[in-house]
Amino acid sequence: MGVLSRFLLVLILLLSIQPVFAQDEEAEEGEGVPKASIYMDLKPAFVVNYGGVGKLRYLKTNITLRLESQGNASIRRHMPYIRHTLVMLLTKSTDDDMSSMEGKELLRQKALDAIRDLLVEEEGEHFVKDLLFSSFILQQ
């Protein structure tokens, strides 16, 4: 093995080790170390009528919660209350809520706020970072 080959091998090893040291320094300083998130699918999917009187309209949606790591047990304990709150919120929706991206985003934020409020009421704090619609199917 020639001198040039050894030099290149050592250079490659040194370049691959450097990012590891940088990550360790950040971890020691407490910077750049995000808390782990847990994703929880609310099963089964939500299927509700919405829109009030007149022609029946259906919404089928799968909802996923993004949780802080310590909130998993609290969410499971209050799942019936969470599902009830979401069903009531979804059934109050109108065609205007469902027909635009802005309306869907507002609905998502209302659902997130409702879950956070009930967890604060029951647990004294909320563990939900975000609420995601993983599918959203309308039949009008």
Sequence and secondary structure as in RCSB ss.txt:
>XXXX:A:sequence
MGVLSRFLLVLILLLSIQPVFAQDEEAEEGEGVPKASIYMDLKPAFVVNYGGVGKLRYLKTNITLRLESQGNASI
RRHMPYIRHTLVMLLTKSTDDDMSSMEGKELLRQKALDAIRDLLVEEEGEHFVKDLLFSSFILQQ
>XXXX:A:secstr
  HHHHHHHHHHHHHHHHHHHHHHHHHHHT S    EEEEEEEEEEEEEESSSSS EEEEEEEEEEEEGGGHHHH
HHTHHHHHHHHHHHHHT  HHHHHSHHHHHHHHHHHHHHHHHHHHHHHSS  EEEEEEEEEEEE 
